[in-house]
């Protein structure tokens, strides 16, 4: 539903708030100096974010390394506020880019977000789908949580907390968004100037979970059916996402989004089996037992066939054998590279050596010992694929069990 969301608000929307004190009057931001003998974290929290950005960038590595405890804390807080402010500017720039692309493509194009994501992915050094998700979240924030976006712009609200407000706002009618944020952020309108100002700074100090609970409660008060709609929408997005663990080669990372009632049952089954493993195999971390239990429960209720495909590069004049009568030999010694030895048409032996690990799409690196273990299983099937010099791959339909 968010792919087509435009960054617009109802005409009655109020202007974004400015930080105020008590009666809603705007407060002049302090201009502290960072470094030795500089501002404290409390002073940094009330400072102008533009000044903080200049101060942070002025500090050298040597200067930061010499800071005292309180001074270093102030730099950490200042940097966090600057990051939030920069994210706001990037968010608005991505929305502007998306709007310009939509204008150029016209209303007939089916996927303008995909076009924008393809444009930005190389420069942002991430997958197209990742950029697409960021763009959708950016447009959602700008459309439904303008005051929260202003807090992000001023460095008062981190992106993850601003996104929390926008996510809850999506369950409400757009006509209620301004009222929702006014109650959530405790804003008030000055009767003389018409300026929307924050009545209290307390809301900015709430954690993400505290802010989410407050937002859901206010959404229920404005529209009692909003929570039920949000739950139905959430159930429609149940999914499993698998990817390599960037911090631990040889491991894959799973993210499972389940309805709460199903999640409690699944976790109870996993935890019960893990507890039995812990009793029989003490000394292993409980989280590791839970991971083993989950894998065993899934594999125990499914039949999985493993097919190892060896992509063999063909040297000029050498063609790998085909058919069961010309099976290659595979060296599966633990930790050794996989070697495939076969005879060419010319009658000479050709040996291809595979690197120690195997990169699996979606799952990451398969360690050499894991490759050896997979090849040694009695139910593993082996299939050859020929990589021709022109880059094309030709698969051999025949399978065989490795010796």
C-alpha positions as CSV (number, residue, x, y, z in Angstrom):
1,X,0.0,0.0,0.0
2,X,2.9,2.3,0.6
3,X,4.4,2.0,-2.9
4,X,1.9,4.5,-4.2
5,X,1.9,6.8,-1.2
6,X,2.5,10.4,-2.0
7,X,4.2,12.8,0.4
8,X,1.1,14.9,1.0
9,X,-1.0,15.9,4.0
10,X,-4.5,17.1,4.4
11,X,-5.0,20.8,3.6
12,X,-5.9,21.4,7.3
13,X,-2.5,20.2,8.5
14,X,-0.8,22.5,10.9
15,X,2.8,23.7,10.3
16,X,5.5,21.7,12.0
17,X,6.3,22.5,15.7
18,X,9.2,24.4,17.0
19,X,10.8,23.5,20.3
20,X,9.2,25.5,23.1
21,X,9.0,25.8,26.9
22,X,5.9,25.6,28.9
23,X,3.7,28.3,27.2
24,X,4.7,27.3,23.7
25,X,7.2,30.1,23.0
26,X,10.1,29.2,20.9
27,X,13.5,28.9,22.7
28,X,16.7,30.3,21.2
29,X,19.1,27.5,20.6
30,X,22.4,27.6,22.5
31,X,25.7,27.6,20.5
32,X,28.0,25.4,22.6
33,X,31.6,24.6,21.7
34,X,32.8,20.9,21.7
35,X,36.2,19.7,22.8
36,X,38.4,20.1,25.9
37,X,36.6,22.3,28.5
38,X,33.6,22.4,26.1
39,X,29.8,21.8,26.4
40,X,28.2,19.0,28.4
41,X,25.8,16.5,27.0
42,X,22.8,18.4,28.6
43,X,23.9,21.6,26.8
44,X,24.3,19.7,23.5
45,X,20.7,18.4,23.7
46,X,19.4,22.0,23.6
47,X,21.9,23.3,21.0
48,X,21.3,24.3,17.4
49,X,22.0,21.3,15.2
50,X,23.7,23.3,12.5
51,X,26.2,24.6,15.0
52,X,26.8,21.1,16.3
53,X,27.5,19.8,12.8
54,X,30.2,22.4,12.3
55,X,31.6,21.7,15.8
56,X,31.7,17.9,15.2
57,X,33.4,18.3,11.8
58,X,35.9,20.7,13.3
59,X,37.3,18.1,15.8
60,X,40.3,16.1,14.7
61,X,41.0,12.5,15.6
62,X,43.7,13.6,18.0
63,X,41.4,16.1,19.7
64,X,38.6,13.5,20.2
65,X,41.2,11.0,21.5
66,X,42.2,13.5,24.3
67,X,38.7,14.3,25.5
68,X,37.7,13.7,29.1
69,X,34.7,11.5,30.0
70,X,32.0,14.3,30.1
71,X,33.5,15.9,26.9
72,X,33.4,12.7,25.0
73,X,29.8,12.0,26.1
74,X,28.9,15.5,24.7
75,X,30.5,14.6,21.3
76,X,28.6,11.3,21.2
77,X,25.3,13.1,21.9
78,X,26.1,15.9,19.4
79,X,27.0,13.4,16.7
80,X,23.7,11.5,17.2
81,X,21.7,14.7,16.7
82,X,23.7,15.6,13.6
83,X,23.1,12.1,12.1
84,X,19.4,12.5,12.7
85,X,19.4,15.9,11.0
86,X,21.4,14.6,8.0
87,X,19.0,11.7,7.7
88,X,16.1,14.1,7.5
89,X,17.7,16.0,4.7
90,X,18.5,12.8,2.8
91,X,14.9,11.7,3.3
92,X,13.6,14.9,1.8
93,X,16.1,14.7,-1.1
94,X,15.0,11.1,-1.9
95,X,11.3,12.3,-1.9
96,X,12.2,15.1,-4.2
97,X,14.1,12.8,-6.6
98,X,11.1,10.4,-6.6
99,X,8.7,13.2,-7.4
100,X,10.9,14.4,-10.3
101,X,11.2,10.9,-11.7
102,X,7.4,10.4,-11.5
103,X,6.9,13.7,-13.3
104,X,9.3,12.5,-16.1
105,X,7.8,9.0,-16.4
106,X,4.2,10.1,-16.2
107,X,1.3,8.3,-14.6
108,X,1.5,5.3,-16.8
109,X,4.7,3.9,-15.4
110,X,4.0,0.9,-13.2
111,X,7.1,1.1,-10.9
112,X,8.6,4.6,-10.4
113,X,10.1,3.5,-7.1
114,X,12.0,0.7,-8.8
115,X,13.5,3.3,-11.2
116,X,14.6,5.5,-8.4
117,X,16.1,2.5,-6.5
118,X,18.0,1.4,-9.6
119,X,19.4,4.9,-9.9
120,X,20.6,5.2,-6.3
121,X,21.7,1.6,-5.5
122,X,25.2,1.9,-7.0
123,X,26.0,5.2,-5.3
124,X,24.6,4.0,-1.9
125,X,26.4,0.6,-2.2
126,X,23.4,-1.5,-1.4
127,X,20.8,-3.7,-3.1
128,X,18.1,-2.2,-5.1
129,X,15.4,-3.7,-2.9
130,X,17.1,-2.1,0.1
131,X,16.9,1.4,-1.5
132,X,13.3,0.8,-2.4
133,X,12.4,0.0,1.2
134,X,14.1,3.1,2.3
135,X,12.3,5.2,-0.3
136,X,8.9,3.8,0.8
137,X,9.7,4.5,4.4
138,X,10.8,8.1,3.6
139,X,7.6,8.9,1.7
140,X,5.5,7.4,4.5
141,X,7.3,9.5,7.1
142,X,6.9,12.7,5.1
143,X,3.2,12.0,4.3
144,X,1.9,11.0,7.7
145,X,4.2,12.4,10.4
146,X,5.2,15.9,9.4
147,X,5.8,17.1,13.0
148,X,8.0,14.0,13.7
149,X,9.9,14.7,10.5
150,X,10.5,18.2,11.8
151,X,11.9,16.7,15.0
152,X,14.2,14.6,12.9
153,X,15.2,17.7,10.9
154,X,16.1,19.5,14.1
155,X,18.1,16.5,15.4
156,X,15.6,16.0,18.3
157,X,14.1,12.7,17.2
158,X,16.2,9.8,15.8
159,X,15.0,8.1,12.6
160,X,13.8,4.9,14.3
161,X,11.6,6.9,16.6
162,X,10.2,9.1,13.8
163,X,9.4,5.9,11.8
164,X,7.5,4.5,14.8
165,X,5.2,7.5,14.8
166,X,4.6,7.2,11.0
167,X,3.9,3.4,11.2
168,X,1.2,3.9,13.8
169,X,-0.2,6.9,11.9
170,X,-0.8,4.6,8.9
171,X,-3.7,2.9,10.8
172,X,-5.6,6.2,10.9
173,X,-7.5,8.2,8.4
174,X,-5.2,10.9,6.9
175,X,-7.6,13.6,8.2
176,X,-6.6,12.5,11.8
177,X,-2.8,12.7,11.3
178,X,-2.4,16.2,12.5
179,X,-4.6,15.7,15.6
180,X,-2.7,12.4,16.3
181,X,0.7,14.1,16.3
182,X,-0.6,17.1,18.3
183,X,-1.6,14.7,21.1
184,X,1.4,12.5,20.8
185,X,4.0,15.2,20.8
186,X,2.1,17.5,23.1
187,X,2.0,20.4,20.8
188,X,-0.1,23.6,21.1
189,X,-1.1,26.5,18.8
190,X,-0.2,30.0,19.9
191,X,-3.5,32.0,19.7
192,X,-1.6,35.2,18.6
193,X,1.1,33.9,16.2
194,X,-0.6,30.6,15.1
195,X,2.8,28.9,15.7
196,X,2.7,25.3,16.6
197,X,5.1,24.7,19.5
198,X,6.0,21.9,21.8
199,X,4.5,22.2,25.3
200,X,6.9,19.8,26.9
201,X,10.3,18.3,26.0
202,X,9.4,15.1,27.9
203,X,8.1,13.3,24.9
204,X,11.4,13.6,23.1
205,X,13.0,11.6,25.9
206,X,10.8,8.5,25.5
207,X,12.4,5.4,24.2
208,X,11.2,3.8,21.0
209,X,9.0,1.2,22.8
210,X,7.5,3.9,25.1
211,X,6.8,6.2,22.2
212,X,5.1,3.3,20.3
213,X,2.9,2.4,23.3
214,X,1.9,6.1,23.6
215,X,1.2,6.4,19.9
216,X,-1.0,3.3,19.8
217,X,-3.0,4.4,22.8
218,X,-3.6,7.8,21.2
219,X,-4.5,6.2,17.9
220,X,-7.1,4.0,19.7
221,X,-8.6,7.1,21.4
222,X,-9.0,8.8,18.1
223,X,-10.2,5.8,16.2
224,X,-11.1,2.6,18.2
225,X,-11.0,0.5,15.1
226,X,-7.5,1.6,14.1
227,X,-5.7,-1.1,16.1
228,X,-7.7,-3.9,14.5
229,X,-7.0,-2.6,11.1
230,X,-3.3,-2.4,11.9
231,X,-3.3,-6.0,13.2
232,X,-5.0,-7.2,10.0
233,X,-2.4,-5.3,7.9
234,X,0.4,-6.7,9.9
235,X,-0.7,-10.3,9.5
236,X,-0.7,-9.9,5.8
237,X,3.0,-9.1,6.0
238,X,4.1,-12.3,7.7
239,X,7.3,-13.5,6.0
240,X,10.7,-15.1,6.3
241,X,13.8,-13.2,5.2
242,X,17.1,-15.0,4.9
243,X,20.5,-13.5,4.3
244,X,24.2,-14.0,5.1
245,X,25.4,-12.8,8.5
246,X,27.8,-10.0,7.6
247,X,29.5,-10.2,11.0
248,X,30.0,-14.0,11.1
249,X,31.1,-15.8,7.9
250,X,29.7,-19.3,7.7
251,X,26.4,-18.3,9.3
252,X,23.1,-17.2,7.8
253,X,20.7,-14.7,9.4
254,X,17.0,-15.4,9.5
255,X,14.2,-12.9,10.2
256,X,10.8,-14.5,10.8
257,X,7.7,-12.3,11.0
258,X,4.8,-14.3,12.5
259,X,1.5,-13.4,14.1
260,X,1.9,-13.1,17.9
261,X,-0.2,-16.2,18.7
262,X,1.7,-18.4,16.3
263,X,5.0,-17.0,17.5
264,X,4.3,-18.0,21.1
265,X,3.5,-21.6,20.1
266,X,6.6,-21.9,17.8
267,X,8.9,-20.5,20.4
268,X,7.5,-22.8,23.1
269,X,8.2,-25.8,20.9
270,X,11.7,-24.6,20.1
271,X,12.5,-23.7,23.7
272,X,11.3,-27.1,25.1
273,X,13.5,-29.0,22.7
274,X,16.4,-26.7,23.4
275,X,16.0,-27.3,27.1
276,X,16.3,-31.1,26.6
277,X,19.5,-30.5,24.5
278,X,20.9,-28.3,27.3
279,X,20.4,-31.1,29.9
280,X,22.1,-33.7,27.7
281,X,24.8,-31.4,26.3
282,X,25.8,-28.9,29.0
283,X,28.4,-26.2,28.3
284,X,26.7,-24.9,25.1
285,X,25.0,-21.5,25.1
286,X,21.2,-21.7,25.3
287,X,20.8,-19.6,22.2
288,X,22.9,-22.2,20.2
289,X,20.6,-24.9,21.5
290,X,17.5,-23.0,20.4
291,X,19.1,-22.6,16.9
292,X,19.8,-26.3,16.7
293,X,16.3,-27.1,18.0
294,X,14.6,-24.9,15.3
295,X,16.7,-26.5,12.6
296,X,15.9,-30.0,13.8
297,X,12.2,-29.3,14.1
298,X,12.0,-28.0,10.5
299,X,14.2,-30.7,9.0
300,X,12.4,-33.4,10.9
301,X,9.1,-32.5,9.3
302,X,10.3,-32.1,5.7
303,X,12.1,-34.2,3.1
304,X,15.0,-32.3,1.6
305,X,17.1,-33.5,-1.3
306,X,20.6,-32.0,-1.6
307,X,22.0,-31.5,-5.1
308,X,25.6,-30.1,-5.4
309,X,26.2,-28.5,-8.7
310,X,29.9,-28.1,-9.6
311,X,30.4,-25.4,-12.2
312,X,33.5,-26.5,-14.1
313,X,35.4,-23.9,-16.2
314,X,36.3,-25.3,-19.6
315,X,39.7,-24.6,-20.9
316,X,40.2,-24.1,-24.6
317,X,40.2,-27.6,-26.2
318,X,39.1,-29.3,-23.1
319,X,35.5,-30.4,-22.6
320,X,34.3,-32.1,-19.4
321,X,32.9,-35.6,-19.7
322,X,29.2,-36.2,-19.7
323,X,27.1,-39.2,-18.6
324,X,27.6,-41.8,-15.9
325,X,30.5,-43.5,-17.7
326,X,32.8,-40.6,-17.2
327,X,32.3,-39.5,-13.6
328,X,34.9,-37.1,-12.2
329,X,36.7,-37.9,-8.9
330,X,36.1,-35.5,-6.0
331,X,38.7,-35.1,-3.2
332,X,36.6,-34.3,-0.1
333,X,39.4,-34.3,2.5
334,X,38.5,-32.1,5.4
335,X,39.5,-28.5,4.7
336,X,41.0,-29.2,1.3
337,X,39.9,-27.5,-1.8
338,X,37.5,-29.5,-4.0
339,X,39.4,-30.9,-7.0
340,X,37.5,-32.2,-10.1
341,X,39.7,-34.4,-12.4
342,X,38.3,-35.5,-15.7
343,X,39.5,-36.5,-19.1
344,X,39.3,-34.2,-22.1
345,X,38.4,-35.2,-25.6
346,X,42.1,-35.0,-26.5
347,X,42.7,-37.7,-24.0
348,X,44.8,-35.6,-21.6
349,X,43.8,-35.1,-17.9
350,X,42.4,-31.7,-16.9
351,X,42.0,-30.7,-13.2
352,X,40.0,-27.8,-11.9
353,X,40.5,-26.7,-8.3
354,X,37.6,-24.9,-6.5
355,X,38.4,-22.3,-3.8
356,X,38.1,-23.5,-0.2
357,X,34.6,-21.9,0.5
358,X,31.5,-21.8,-1.6
359,X,29.4,-18.7,-1.8
360,X,25.7,-19.5,-1.7
361,X,23.2,-16.9,-2.9
362,X,21.0,-15.6,0.0
363,X,22.8,-17.7,2.6
364,X,26.5,-16.6,2.4
365,X,29.7,-18.6,2.6
366,X,29.7,-22.4,3.0
367,X,32.9,-23.3,4.8
368,X,35.2,-26.0,3.3
369,X,34.5,-28.5,6.1
370,X,30.8,-28.0,5.5
371,X,31.3,-28.7,1.8
372,X,33.1,-31.9,2.7
373,X,30.3,-32.9,5.1
374,X,27.6,-32.3,2.5
375,X,29.5,-34.3,-0.2
376,X,30.0,-37.2,2.2
377,X,26.3,-37.6,2.9
378,X,24.9,-40.8,1.4
379,X,21.8,-39.0,0.0
380,X,23.7,-36.1,-1.7
381,X,23.6,-36.0,-5.5
382,X,26.2,-34.4,-7.7
383,X,25.6,-32.6,-11.0
384,X,28.1,-31.0,-13.3
385,X,27.6,-27.7,-15.1
386,X,30.0,-26.5,-17.8
387,X,31.2,-22.9,-17.8
388,X,32.2,-22.1,-21.4
389,X,34.8,-19.5,-22.3
390,X,32.1,-17.2,-23.5
391,X,30.5,-17.1,-20.0
392,X,27.5,-19.3,-20.7
393,X,26.6,-22.2,-18.4
394,X,25.4,-25.6,-19.7
395,X,23.9,-27.9,-17.1
396,X,24.3,-31.7,-17.3
397,X,20.9,-33.3,-16.5
398,X,22.5,-36.4,-15.1
399,X,23.0,-36.9,-11.4
400,X,25.3,-39.3,-9.5
401,X,26.4,-40.0,-6.0
402,X,29.9,-38.9,-5.2
403,X,32.3,-41.7,-4.1
